Amino acid sequence: MPKRVQKKKTYQPTDQKMTAAAAQELDERCFLSAQSMPNLKVSDHFQVVKLLGEGSYGKVMLAVHRKRGTPMALKFFPRQSTSLTSFLREYNLSLSYCTHPSLTRAIGIFFSTPSYYVFAQQAGLYGDLYSVIVSEVGVDEECVQRLASQLSGAVTHLHSLGFVHRDIKPENIFLCDSSCRWVKLGDFGLSRAIGSTVRAVWYESPFCTPEVEPVKVAQREKEWDGAEEETEDIWITVEPCIDSWALGVLVYCLLTSCFPWEESTNDDRGYRRFKEWFDREAEKEEKMKDGEWRGEEKIDSYTIMKENQRDNPPPSQFEGLSPLVMTLLKELLHPEPKHRGSPEEILSYLGGPWLIETEIEEKRKADEAEKEARKIREGGGVEEELVREGRGER
């Protein structure tokens, strides 16, 4: 059975000394690299093969190093819209801290051209996870659990070094093989040290955490009032729970090939139904944990979820998901950030069925195995009687 009765791993208060040291170390690396950044002509050192990706940050090109003959991805940042500080921060973070096998790592080449800042990184030759999710084929449940485990390890590693990714989404997860068995999380442009403060930004996406909804409210009030003056910025502290929310949404996307809601605000019908279900579930769980015991142990969250499945069925967009994965999603998608489970929580839910059809199939196989075992036991009993009679023991 999955280790789902383990104590939930939530976030402890940020260690200010650790995060300050992480941020300071990264700043020092950026300062040193700024002193040695060369100016190069791309065609002199690389043979550019094709475009791999493009976005607001710039573009990524597949290239071959002319001397080494090795393929790599060159990430181009337009100098007009990119500060040298932000470029060097992403480069040094990827180079020095992304040592986990499921994190995309820079490979020690960085330079500038008249139009771009550029650094080289490991190339993802098979596209990104978004193309898999929107395809008709999708991925099977075993693959979903394997990818979730890899990403859990990658994000936990990043957190342990004092940084939060802040932009986990299918487009930033790259495939290392054609069968989607190994992935790497990339794009660290929004990554910041744990405990640092950033301006809260609301954007219409299921990956946007619900705690920044006040920003949307402020924007709407400004539009209604027709006010021209700038509204006061809302600042939030960077915490690992931001990545937990994104991983929860991602697990849902991988299992269903769609999103649970369009945006994580009370204006969205899908999110509102989830929030109402979550509140009822949390209330029942609290009552059962306080008032009911089984033997010497309190009832665990998974058992409560399974017993409440009929009384409090999940919203329709979660139809087909097993109680096991719903328990995990309830941990990762907790509306209150301070109570949200950690990415490492995923590891406690691996091995069991995440889809109801898988759960039904596993139960069928278990029943068949039990029938076979019963036949063997009963057959063994008859044979023993015959042997005993042959020996004259009766």
C-alpha positions as a Markdown table, in Angstrom:
| # | Residue | x | y | z |
|---|---|---|---|---|
| 1 | Met | 0.0 | 0.0 | 0.0 |
| 2 | Pro | 1.2 | 3.6 | -0.7 |
| 3 | Lys | 2.7 | 5.4 | 2.4 |
| 4 | Arg | -0.3 | 7.7 | 2.5 |
| 5 | Val | -0.7 | 7.6 | 6.3 |
| 6 | Gln | 2.6 | 9.4 | 6.9 |
| 7 | Lys | 2.6 | 12.7 | 8.6 |
| 8 | Lys | 1.8 | 15.4 | 6.1 |
| 9 | Lys | 4.9 | 17.5 | 5.2 |
| 10 | Thr | 3.9 | 21.1 | 5.2 |
| 11 | Tyr | 6.1 | 24.1 | 5.2 |
| 12 | Gln | 8.0 | 25.4 | 8.3 |
| 13 | Pro | 8.7 | 29.1 | 8.7 |
| 14 | Thr | 11.4 | 30.2 | 6.3 |
| 15 | Asp | 15.0 | 30.1 | 7.6 |
| 16 | Gln | 15.9 | 33.7 | 7.0 |
| 17 | Lys | 19.7 | 33.1 | 7.4 |
| 18 | Met | 19.6 | 30.2 | 4.8 |
| 19 | Thr | 17.6 | 32.1 | 2.2 |
| 20 | Ala | 19.7 | 35.3 | 2.7 |
| 21 | Ala | 22.8 | 33.2 | 2.1 |
| 22 | Ala | 21.4 | 31.6 | -1.0 |
| 23 | Ala | 20.4 | 34.9 | -2.5 |
| 24 | Gln | 23.8 | 36.5 | -1.6 |
| 25 | Glu | 25.7 | 33.6 | -3.1 |
| 26 | Leu | 23.7 | 33.9 | -6.4 |
| 27 | Asp | 24.3 | 37.7 | -6.5 |
| 28 | Glu | 28.0 | 37.1 | -6.1 |
| 29 | Arg | 28.1 | 34.6 | -8.9 |
| 30 | Cys | 26.2 | 37.1 | -11.1 |
| 31 | Phe | 28.7 | 39.9 | -10.2 |
| 32 | Leu | 31.7 | 37.7 | -11.1 |
| 33 | Ser | 30.3 | 36.4 | -14.4 |
| 34 | Ala | 29.4 | 40.0 | -15.4 |
| 35 | Gln | 33.2 | 40.8 | -15.3 |
| 36 | Ser | 34.0 | 38.0 | -17.8 |
| 37 | Met | 31.1 | 37.9 | -20.3 |
| 38 | Pro | 32.6 | 37.8 | -23.8 |
| 39 | Asn | 31.1 | 39.3 | -27.0 |
| 40 | Leu | 30.8 | 36.7 | -29.7 |
| 41 | Lys | 29.4 | 36.2 | -33.2 |
| 42 | Val | 27.1 | 33.3 | -33.1 |
| 43 | Ser | 27.9 | 31.9 | -36.6 |
| 44 | Asp | 31.7 | 31.8 | -35.7 |
| 45 | His | 31.2 | 29.3 | -32.9 |
| 46 | Phe | 27.9 | 27.6 | -33.6 |
| 47 | Gln | 25.9 | 26.1 | -36.4 |
| 48 | Val | 22.3 | 27.0 | -35.7 |
| 49 | Val | 20.0 | 24.1 | -36.7 |
| 50 | Lys | 16.4 | 25.1 | -35.9 |
| 51 | Leu | 14.1 | 27.0 | -33.6 |
| 52 | Leu | 13.1 | 25.0 | -30.5 |
| 53 | Gly | 10.9 | 27.5 | -28.8 |
| 54 | Glu | 9.8 | 31.1 | -28.6 |
| 55 | Gly | 8.1 | 33.3 | -26.0 |
| 56 | Ser | 8.0 | 36.6 | -24.3 |
| 57 | Tyr | 11.5 | 35.9 | -22.9 |
| 58 | Gly | 13.1 | 35.5 | -26.4 |
| 59 | Lys | 13.8 | 32.3 | -28.3 |
| 60 | Val | 15.7 | 29.0 | -28.0 |
| 61 | Met | 17.6 | 27.6 | -30.9 |
| 62 | Leu | 19.1 | 24.2 | -31.4 |
| 63 | Ala | 22.8 | 24.6 | -32.3 |
| 64 | Val | 25.9 | 22.5 | -32.7 |
| 65 | His | 29.2 | 23.8 | -31.3 |
| 66 | Arg | 31.6 | 24.0 | -34.2 |
| 67 | Lys | 34.7 | 22.8 | -32.3 |
| 68 | Arg | 33.2 | 20.3 | -29.9 |
| 69 | Gly | 30.5 | 19.0 | -32.3 |
| 70 | Thr | 28.0 | 18.7 | -29.4 |
| 71 | Pro | 24.4 | 19.7 | -29.7 |
| 72 | Met | 23.0 | 22.3 | -27.3 |
| 73 | Ala | 20.2 | 24.8 | -26.9 |
| 74 | Leu | 21.1 | 28.5 | -27.2 |
| 75 | Lys | 18.7 | 30.7 | -25.3 |
| 76 | Phe | 18.5 | 34.2 | -26.7 |
| 77 | Phe | 17.3 | 37.2 | -24.6 |
| 78 | Pro | 16.7 | 40.5 | -26.4 |
| 79 | Arg | 18.9 | 43.2 | -24.9 |
| 80 | Gln | 16.2 | 45.8 | -25.4 |
| 81 | Ser | 13.8 | 44.1 | -23.1 |
| 82 | Thr | 16.1 | 42.1 | -20.8 |
| 83 | Ser | 18.3 | 43.5 | -18.0 |
| 84 | Leu | 21.8 | 42.1 | -17.6 |
| 85 | Thr | 21.0 | 41.3 | -14.0 |
| 86 | Ser | 18.0 | 39.1 | -14.8 |
| 87 | Phe | 19.9 | 37.3 | -17.6 |
| 88 | Leu | 22.9 | 36.5 | -15.3 |
| 89 | Arg | 20.6 | 35.4 | -12.5 |
| 90 | Glu | 18.9 | 32.8 | -14.7 |
| 91 | Tyr | 22.2 | 31.7 | -16.2 |
| 92 | Asn | 23.9 | 31.3 | -12.9 |
| 93 | Leu | 21.0 | 29.7 | -11.2 |
| 94 | Ser | 20.7 | 27.1 | -14.0 |
| 95 | Leu | 24.5 | 26.5 | -14.0 |
| 96 | Ser | 25.2 | 26.2 | -10.3 |
| 97 | Tyr | 22.0 | 25.0 | -8.7 |
| 98 | Cys | 20.2 | 22.8 | -11.2 |
| 99 | Thr | 22.2 | 19.6 | -10.5 |
| 100 | His | 19.1 | 17.3 | -10.3 |
| 101 | Pro | 18.6 | 15.0 | -13.3 |
| 102 | Ser | 15.2 | 16.5 | -13.9 |
| 103 | Leu | 16.3 | 20.1 | -13.9 |
| 104 | Thr | 17.6 | 21.7 | -17.2 |
| 105 | Arg | 21.1 | 22.9 | -16.6 |
| 106 | Ala | 23.2 | 25.5 | -18.3 |
| 107 | Ile | 26.5 | 24.2 | -19.7 |
| 108 | Gly | 29.0 | 27.0 | -19.0 |
| 109 | Ile | 28.8 | 29.0 | -22.2 |
| 110 | Phe | 27.4 | 32.6 | -22.0 |
| 111 | Phe | 28.0 | 35.7 | -24.2 |
| 112 | Ser | 26.5 | 38.7 | -25.7 |
| 113 | Thr | 25.9 | 39.9 | -29.3 |
| 114 | Pro | 24.8 | 43.4 | -30.4 |
| 115 | Ser | 21.2 | 42.3 | -30.1 |
| 116 | Tyr | 21.1 | 39.5 | -27.5 |
| 117 | Tyr | 22.3 | 38.0 | -24.3 |
| 118 | Val | 22.8 | 34.3 | -24.9 |
| 119 | Phe | 23.6 | 31.2 | -22.8 |
| 120 | Ala | 23.8 | 27.5 | -23.7 |
| 121 | Gln | 21.9 | 24.8 | -21.9 |
| 122 | Gln | 21.0 | 21.1 | -22.3 |
| 123 | Ala | 18.8 | 20.6 | -25.3 |
| 124 | Gly | 15.3 | 19.1 | -25.1 |
| 125 | Leu | 15.0 | 17.5 | -28.5 |
| 126 | Tyr | 11.6 | 16.0 | -28.1 |
| 127 | Gly | 9.4 | 19.1 | -27.3 |
| 128 | Asp | 7.6 | 19.9 | -24.1 |
| 129 | Leu | 4.9 | 18.4 | -22.0 |
| 130 | Tyr | 2.2 | 20.7 | -23.3 |
| 131 | Ser | 2.3 | 19.0 | -26.7 |
| 132 | Val | 1.7 | 15.6 | -24.9 |
| 133 | Ile | -1.2 | 16.9 | -22.8 |
| 134 | Val | -3.1 | 18.4 | -25.7 |
| 135 | Ser | -2.5 | 15.4 | -27.9 |
| 136 | Glu | -5.3 | 12.8 | -28.3 |
| 137 | Val | -2.9 | 10.1 | -27.1 |
| 138 | Gly | -1.8 | 11.7 | -23.8 |
| 139 | Val | 0.1 | 9.7 | -21.2 |
| 140 | Asp | -0.9 | 6.6 | -19.3 |
| 141 | Glu | -1.3 | 6.5 | -15.5 |
| 142 | Glu | 2.0 | 4.7 | -14.9 |
| 143 | Cys | 3.8 | 7.4 | -16.9 |
| 144 | Val | 2.0 | 10.2 | -15.0 |
| 145 | Gln | 3.2 | 8.8 | -11.7 |
| 146 | Arg | 6.7 | 8.5 | -13.0 |
| 147 | Leu | 6.8 | 12.1 | -14.3 |
| 148 | Ala | 5.2 | 13.4 | -11.0 |
| 149 | Ser | 7.9 | 11.6 | -9.1 |
| 150 | Gln | 10.7 | 13.1 | -11.2 |
| 151 | Leu | 9.3 | 16.6 | -10.9 |
| 152 | Ser | 8.7 | 16.2 | -7.1 |
| 153 | Gly | 12.4 | 15.4 | -6.7 |
| 154 | Ala | 13.5 | 18.2 | -9.0 |
| 155 | Val | 11.4 | 20.9 | -7.2 |
| 156 | Thr | 12.3 | 19.5 | -3.7 |
| 157 | His | 16.0 | 19.8 | -4.7 |
| 158 | Leu | 15.6 | 23.4 | -5.8 |
| 159 | His | 13.8 | 24.2 | -2.6 |
| 160 | Ser | 16.5 | 22.6 | -0.5 |
| 161 | Leu | 19.0 | 25.0 | -2.1 |
| 162 | Gly | 16.8 | 28.0 | -1.1 |
| 163 | Phe | 14.9 | 28.8 | -4.4 |
| 164 | Val | 11.4 | 28.6 | -5.7 |
| 165 | His | 10.7 | 28.0 | -9.4 |
| 166 | Arg | 7.5 | 30.1 | -9.6 |
| 167 | Asp | 6.6 | 29.1 | -13.2 |
| 168 | Ile | 5.9 | 25.4 | -13.3 |
| 169 | Lys | 3.7 | 24.7 | -16.3 |
| 170 | Pro | 3.7 | 22.1 | -19.2 |
| 171 | Glu | 5.5 | 24.5 | -21.6 |
| 172 | Asn | 8.5 | 24.7 | -19.2 |
| 173 | Ile | 8.9 | 20.9 | -18.8 |
| 174 | Phe | 10.9 | 19.3 | -21.6 |
| 175 | Leu | 11.0 | 15.8 | -22.9 |
| 176 | Cys | 14.3 | 13.9 | -22.9 |
| 177 | Asp | 13.0 | 11.0 | -25.0 |
| 178 | Ser | 10.3 | 10.2 | -27.4 |
| 179 | Ser | 8.3 | 7.9 | -25.1 |
| 180 | Cys | 8.0 | 10.6 | -22.3 |
| 181 | Arg | 9.9 | 8.6 | -19.7 |
| 182 | Trp | 12.2 | 11.3 | -18.6 |
| 183 | Val | 11.5 | 15.0 | -18.3 |
| 184 | Lys | 13.4 | 18.1 | -17.2 |
| 185 | Leu | 12.0 | 21.3 | -15.6 |
| 186 | Gly | 13.4 | 24.4 | -17.2 |
| 187 | Asp | 13.0 | 28.2 | -17.6 |
| 188 | Phe | 14.2 | 29.8 | -14.3 |
| 189 | Gly | 13.5 | 33.4 | -15.3 |
| 190 | Leu | 11.0 | 33.9 | -12.4 |
| 191 | Ser | 12.9 | 31.8 | -9.8 |
| 192 | Arg | 13.6 | 33.7 | -6.6 |
| 193 | Ala | 15.1 | 32.9 | -3.2 |
| 194 | Ile | 12.7 | 31.6 | -0.6 |
| 195 | Gly | 11.7 | 34.4 | 1.7 |
| 196 | Ser | 12.3 | 37.3 | -0.8 |
| 197 | Thr | 9.4 | 39.6 | -1.5 |
| 198 | Val | 8.0 | 40.2 | -5.0 |
| 199 | Arg | 5.2 | 42.2 | -6.4 |
| 200 | Ala | 2.1 | 40.1 | -6.6 |
| 201 | Val | 0.9 | 39.7 | -10.2 |
| 202 | Trp | -2.5 | 38.1 | -11.2 |
| 203 | Tyr | -2.8 | 36.4 | -14.5 |
| 204 | Glu | -5.6 | 34.4 | -16.0 |
| 205 | Ser | -4.4 | 30.8 | -15.5 |
| 206 | Pro | -5.1 | 27.7 | -13.4 |
| 207 | Phe | -1.5 | 27.8 | -12.4 |
| 208 | Cys | -1.9 | 31.2 | -10.8 |
| 209 | Thr | -2.2 | 30.7 | -7.0 |
| 210 | Pro | -5.5 | 31.9 | -5.4 |
| 211 | Glu | -3.7 | 34.0 | -2.8 |
| 212 | Val | -3.1 | 36.7 | -5.4 |
| 213 | Glu | -6.8 | 37.2 | -6.2 |
| 214 | Pro | -6.7 | 40.5 | -4.3 |
| 215 | Val | -4.6 | 41.9 | -7.2 |
| 216 | Lys | -7.4 | 41.0 | -9.6 |
| 217 | Val | -9.9 | 42.7 | -7.3 |
| 218 | Ala | -7.8 | 45.8 | -7.2 |
| 219 | Gln | -7.5 | 45.9 | -11.0 |
| 220 | Arg | -11.2 | 45.5 | -11.4 |
| 221 | Glu | -12.0 | 48.3 | -8.9 |
| 222 | Lys | -9.6 | 50.6 | -10.7 |
| 223 | Glu | -11.3 | 49.9 | -14.0 |
| 224 | Trp | -14.8 | 50.5 | -12.5 |
| 225 | Asp | -13.7 | 53.7 | -10.8 |
| 226 | Gly | -12.0 | 54.9 | -14.0 |
| 227 | Ala | -9.1 | 56.0 | -11.8 |
| 228 | Glu | -6.0 | 57.0 | -13.6 |
| 229 | Glu | -3.6 | 57.1 | -10.6 |
| 230 | Glu | -1.5 | 54.1 | -9.9 |
| 231 | Thr | -2.9 | 51.6 | -7.4 |
| 232 | Glu | -0.7 | 50.6 | -4.5 |
| 233 | Asp | 1.3 | 47.4 | -5.2 |
| 234 | Ile | 0.6 | 44.2 | -3.3 |
| 235 | Trp | 3.7 | 42.4 | -2.2 |
| 236 | Ile | 4.0 | 38.7 | -1.3 |
| 237 | Thr | 6.7 | 36.5 | 0.2 |
| 238 | Val | 8.2 | 33.8 | -2.1 |
| 239 | Glu | 7.5 | 30.4 | -0.5 |
| 240 | Pro | 7.7 | 26.8 | -1.8 |
| 241 | Cys | 3.9 | 26.4 | -1.6 |
| 242 | Ile | 3.7 | 28.4 | -4.9 |
| 243 | Asp | 5.3 | 25.4 | -6.6 |
| 244 | Ser | 3.1 | 23.0 | -4.8 |
| 245 | Trp | 0.0 | 24.6 | -6.3 |
| 246 | Ala | 1.4 | 24.4 | -9.8 |
| 247 | Leu | 2.4 | 20.7 | -9.3 |
| 248 | Gly | -1.2 | 19.9 | -8.2 |
| 249 | Val | -2.6 | 21.5 | -11.3 |
| 250 | Leu | 0.0 | 19.7 | -13.5 |
| 251 | Val | -0.9 | 16.3 | -12.0 |
| 252 | Tyr | -4.6 | 16.9 | -12.9 |
| 253 | Cys | -3.6 | 18.0 | -16.4 |
| 254 | Leu | -1.6 | 14.9 | -17.0 |
| 255 | Leu | -4.4 | 12.6 | -15.9 |
| 256 | Thr | -7.2 | 14.3 | -17.7 |
| 257 | Ser | -5.5 | 16.2 | -20.6 |
| 258 | Cys | -7.4 | 19.4 | -19.6 |
| 259 | Phe | -7.4 | 22.1 | -16.8 |
| 260 | Pro | -9.5 | 21.9 | -13.7 |
| 261 | Trp | -10.5 | 25.6 | -14.1 |
| 262 | Glu | -9.6 | 28.6 | -16.2 |
| 263 | Glu | -8.4 | 30.7 | -13.3 |
| 264 | Ser | -8.0 | 30.2 | -9.5 |
| 265 | Thr | -10.5 | 32.8 | -8.4 |
| 266 | Asn | -14.0 | 32.8 | -6.9 |
| 267 | Asp | -15.3 | 34.3 | -10.2 |
| 268 | Asp | -14.5 | 31.0 | -12.0 |
| 269 | Arg | -17.3 | 28.4 | -11.7 |
| 270 | Gly | -14.9 | 25.4 | -11.8 |
| 271 | Tyr | -12.7 | 26.8 | -9.0 |
| 272 | Arg | -15.6 | 27.9 | -6.9 |
| 273 | Arg | -17.1 | 24.4 | -7.0 |
| 274 | Phe | -13.7 | 22.9 | -6.0 |
| 275 | Lys | -13.4 | 25.4 | -3.1 |
| 276 | Glu | -16.9 | 24.6 | -1.9 |
| 277 | Trp | -16.1 | 20.8 | -2.0 |
| 278 | Phe | -12.8 | 21.4 | -0.3 |
| 279 | Asp | -14.4 | 23.3 | 2.5 |
| 280 | Arg | -16.9 | 20.6 | 3.1 |
| 281 | Glu | -14.2 | 17.9 | 3.0 |
| 282 | Ala | -12.0 | 19.8 | 5.4 |
| 283 | Glu | -14.8 | 20.2 | 7.9 |
| 284 | Lys | -15.7 | 16.5 | 7.8 |
| 285 | Glu | -12.1 | 15.5 | 8.1 |
| 286 | Glu | -11.6 | 17.7 | 11.1 |
| 287 | Lys | -14.7 | 16.2 | 12.8 |
| 288 | Met | -13.7 | 12.6 | 12.1 |
| 289 | Lys | -10.1 | 13.1 | 13.2 |
| 290 | Asp | -11.2 | 14.8 | 16.5 |
| 291 | Gly | -14.0 | 12.4 | 17.3 |
| 292 | Glu | -13.3 | 8.9 | 15.8 |
| 293 | Trp | -10.5 | 6.4 | 16.5 |
| 294 | Arg | -9.8 | 3.0 | 15.0 |
| 295 | Gly | -7.8 | 0.9 | 17.4 |
| 296 | Glu | -5.0 | 3.1 | 18.6 |
| 297 | Glu | -4.7 | 5.3 | 15.5 |
| 298 | Lys | -6.7 | 8.2 | 14.2 |
| 299 | Ile | -8.3 | 7.8 | 10.8 |
| 300 | Asp | -6.0 | 9.0 | 8.0 |
| 301 | Ser | -6.9 | 11.5 | 5.3 |
| 302 | Tyr | -7.2 | 8.8 | 2.6 |
| 303 | Thr | -9.7 | 6.7 | 4.6 |
| 304 | Ile | -11.8 | 9.8 | 5.2 |
| 305 | Met | -11.7 | 10.7 | 1.5 |
| 306 | Lys | -12.8 | 7.2 | 0.6 |
| 307 | Glu | -15.6 | 7.1 | 3.1 |
| 308 | Asn | -16.9 | 10.6 | 2.1 |
| 309 | Gln | -16.8 | 9.9 | -1.6 |
| 310 | Arg | -20.6 | 9.2 | -1.6 |
| 311 | Asp | -21.6 | 11.9 | 0.9 |
| 312 | Asn | -19.4 | 14.6 | -0.6 |
| 313 | Pro | -18.5 | 13.6 | -4.2 |
| 314 | Pro | -15.8 | 15.8 | -5.9 |
| 315 | Pro | -16.9 | 18.3 | -8.5 |
| 316 | Ser | -17.7 | 17.0 | -11.9 |
| 317 | Gln | -14.3 | 18.0 | -13.4 |
| 318 | Phe | -12.7 | 15.4 | -11.0 |
| 319 | Glu | -14.9 | 12.6 | -12.2 |
| 320 | Gly | -12.8 | 9.5 | -12.8 |
| 321 | Leu | -10.1 | 10.3 | -10.4 |
| 322 | Ser | -9.5 | 7.9 | -7.5 |
| 323 | Pro | -9.8 | 8.8 | -3.8 |
| 324 | Leu | -6.0 | 8.3 | -3.6 |
| 325 | Val | -5.1 | 11.0 | -6.1 |
| 326 | Met | -7.9 | 13.3 | -4.8 |
| 327 | Thr | -6.3 | 13.1 | -1.3 |
| 328 | Leu | -3.0 | 14.2 | -2.9 |
| 329 | Leu | -4.7 | 17.0 | -4.8 |
| 330 | Lys | -6.4 | 18.2 | -1.7 |
| 331 | Glu | -2.9 | 18.5 | -0.1 |
| 332 | Leu | -1.3 | 20.3 | -3.0 |
| 333 | Leu | -4.3 | 22.5 | -4.0 |
| 334 | His | -5.0 | 23.7 | -0.5 |
| 335 | Pro | -6.5 | 27.3 | -0.9 |
| 336 | Glu | -4.6 | 28.4 | 2.2 |
| 337 | Pro | -0.8 | 28.6 | 1.3 |
| 338 | Lys | 0.4 | 28.0 | 4.8 |
| 339 | His | -1.4 | 24.6 | 4.9 |
| 340 | Arg | -0.5 | 23.5 | 1.4 |
| 341 | Gly | 1.5 | 20.2 | 1.2 |
| 342 | Ser | 5.1 | 20.1 | 0.0 |
| 343 | Pro | 6.1 | 18.7 | -3.4 |
| 344 | Glu | 7.7 | 15.8 | -1.6 |
| 345 | Glu | 4.2 | 14.8 | -0.6 |
| 346 | Ile | 3.7 | 13.3 | -4.0 |
| 347 | Leu | 6.1 | 10.4 | -3.1 |
| 348 | Ser | 3.7 | 9.2 | -0.4 |
| 349 | Tyr | 1.0 | 8.6 | -3.1 |
| 350 | Leu | 2.9 | 6.6 | -5.7 |
| 351 | Gly | 2.1 | 3.0 | -6.5 |
| 352 | Gly | -1.6 | 3.0 | -5.9 |
| 353 | Pro | -4.3 | 3.8 | -8.5 |
| 354 | Trp | -4.8 | 7.4 | -9.5 |
| 355 | Leu | -7.8 | 6.6 | -11.8 |
| 356 | Ile | -11.0 | 4.9 | -10.7 |
| 357 | Glu | -10.8 | 2.5 | -13.7 |
| 358 | Thr | -7.3 | 1.5 | -12.6 |
| 359 | Glu | -8.6 | 1.0 | -9.1 |
| 360 | Ile | -11.5 | -1.2 | -10.4 |
| 361 | Glu | -9.0 | -3.3 | -12.5 |
| 362 | Glu | -6.7 | -3.7 | -9.5 |
| 363 | Lys | -9.6 | -4.9 | -7.3 |
| 364 | Arg | -10.7 | -7.4 | -10.0 |
| 365 | Lys | -7.1 | -8.8 | -10.2 |
| 366 | Ala | -6.9 | -9.0 | -6.5 |
| 367 | Asp | -10.2 | -10.9 | -6.3 |
| 368 | Glu | -9.1 | -13.3 | -8.9 |
| 369 | Ala | -5.8 | -13.9 | -7.1 |
| 370 | Glu | -7.7 | -14.5 | -3.9 |
| 371 | Lys | -9.9 | -17.0 | -5.6 |
| 372 | Glu | -6.9 | -18.8 | -6.9 |
| 373 | Ala | -5.2 | -18.8 | -3.5 |
| 374 | Arg | -8.3 | -20.2 | -1.9 |
| 375 | Lys | -8.5 | -23.0 | -4.5 |
| 376 | Ile | -4.8 | -23.9 | -3.8 |
| 377 | Arg | -5.4 | -23.8 | 0.0 |
| 378 | Glu | -8.5 | -26.0 | -0.3 |
| 379 | Gly | -6.8 | -28.4 | -2.8 |
| 380 | Gly | -3.8 | -28.6 | -0.4 |
| 381 | Gly | -6.1 | -29.6 | 2.4 |
| 382 | Val | -7.5 | -32.5 | 0.4 |
| 383 | Glu | -4.1 | -33.8 | -0.6 |
| 384 | Glu | -2.9 | -33.7 | 3.0 |
| 385 | Glu | -5.9 | -35.9 | 4.0 |
| 386 | Leu | -5.1 | -38.4 | 1.3 |
| 387 | Val | -1.4 | -38.6 | 2.4 |
| 388 | Arg | -2.4 | -39.1 | 6.0 |
| 389 | Glu | -4.8 | -41.9 | 5.1 |
| 390 | Gly | -2.1 | -43.6 | 3.0 |
| 391 | Arg | 0.3 | -43.5 | 5.9 |
| 392 | Gly | -2.3 | -45.1 | 8.2 |
| 393 | Glu | -2.4 | -42.0 | 10.4 |
| 394 | Arg | -6.2 | -42.1 | 10.6 |
